[in-house]
C-alpha cells in the first residue's frame, strides 16, 4: 500500500495532466467545436474499445509475438555488432558511418520491399523490427564499452587478464546503463515497426486492424487501437525498467530511500 501511495505521489503531475487533457477533449466534443466524425469523444472511444475488445485482443497477440521475436533478434544483432566493433578498431572505422546511414532510411520505405521479397507472413515484419531495434542497442553498448574505465582495464591487464576477462569484469558491467537505455527505446520501436509492417501487408495484427477501420471511417475504433498500441509500448518499456532494477539494484537505492 505504501509503494502504491509513493508511486501515485511521484506520478501525480502526469496523472493530473492526463485527466485535464481527457476532460478538455470531452468538452470540445460536447460543445461540437470539432465535428464528431473527425474527433470522437473519449466516451465513444472507450465504448469502441470495449465492444472491439475480443478483436483487439486477438490482433494484439499477433503484434506482440512479432515485436518480441524482432526485439530478441534486434538485441542479439545489436549486441554482436557492438562487441565486434569494440574489439576490432578497423571494423569500427569502416562500419560505424554505415550504421548511422541505415537509420536515415525511413521504415515505411523499406517495408514494401520486404513484403515483395519475403511475402505477407511474419518474416518481413521481424526483419523490419530488427532493423528498427538493433541500432539503439548497438550504439548504446558501443558507447558504454568505449567509455569504460581505462585505469581499471590497465590494472586487469597488468594482472594478466585476457580480453574476455576484461569484457566480463569491466566493460560489460559499466555498459549496462547504456544497454538498458537503448533497450528501452528499442522496445517502443519494436511495436511501431510491427504495426508499420502490418499496414503494408499481413493477415492479422493491430496494423491490419487499423487499415480495416480506417477504410470504414470508424475513427472511434482508430483512436481505440492507437491508445492500445501506446499502452503496449509503455508496458514493454516498463518490463525493461523492471529488468534494469533487477540487474542494477544499486542504481535505484537512492530512489527507494
C-alpha positions, 0 to 999 in steps of 0.5 A, a space after each residue: 500500500 505504501 509503494 502504491 501511495 509513493 508511486 501515485 505521489 511521484 506520478 501525480 503531475 502526469 496523472 493530473 495532466 492526463 485527466 485535464 487533457 481527457 476532460 478538455 477533449 470531452 468538452 470540445 466534443 460536447 460543445 461540437 467545436 470539432 465535428 464528431 466524425 473527425 474527433 470522437 469523444 473519449 466516451 465513444 472511444 472507450 465504448 469502441 474499445 470495449 465492444 472491439 475488445 475480443 478483436 483487439 485482443 486477438 490482433 494484439 497477440 499477433 503484434 506482440 509475438 512479432 515485436 518480441 521475436 524482432 526485439 530478441 533478434 534486434 538485441 542479439 544483432 545489436 549486441 554482436 555488432 557492438 562487441 565486434 566493433 569494440 574489439 576490432 578498431 578497423 571494423 569500427 572505422 569502416 562500419 560505424 558511418 554505415 550504421 548511422 546511414 541505415 537509420 536515415 532510411 525511413 521504415 515505411 520505405 523499406 517495408 514494401 520491399 520486404 513484403 515483395 521479397 519475403 511475402 505477407 507472413 511474419 518474416 518481413 515484419 521481424 526483419 523490419 523490427 530488427 532493423 528498427 531495434 538493433 541500432 539503439 542497442 548497438 550504439 548504446 553498448 558501443 558507447 558504454 564499452 568505449 567509455 569504460 574505465 581505462 585505469 581499471 582495464 590497465 590494472 586487469 591487464 597488468 594482472 594478466 587478464 585476457 580480453 574476455 576477462 576484461 569484457 566480463 569484469 569491466 566493460 560489460 558491467 559499466 555498459 549496462 546503463 547504456 544497454 538498458 537505455 537503448 533497450 528501452 527505446 528499442 522496445 517502443 520501436 519494436 511495436 511501431 515497426 510491427 504495426 508499420 509492417 502490418 499496414 503494408 501487408 499481413 493477415 492479422 495484427 493491430 496494423 491490419 486492424 487499423 487499415 480495416 477501420 480506417 477504410 470504414 471511417 470508424 475513427 472511434 475504433 482508430 483512436 481505440 487501437 492507437 491508445 492500445 498500441 501506446 499502452 503496449 509500448 509503455 508496458 514493454 518499456 516498463 518490463 525493461 525498467 523492471 529488468 534494469 532494477 533487477 540487474 542494477 539494484 544499486 542504481 535505484 537505492 537512492 530512489 527507494 530511500 
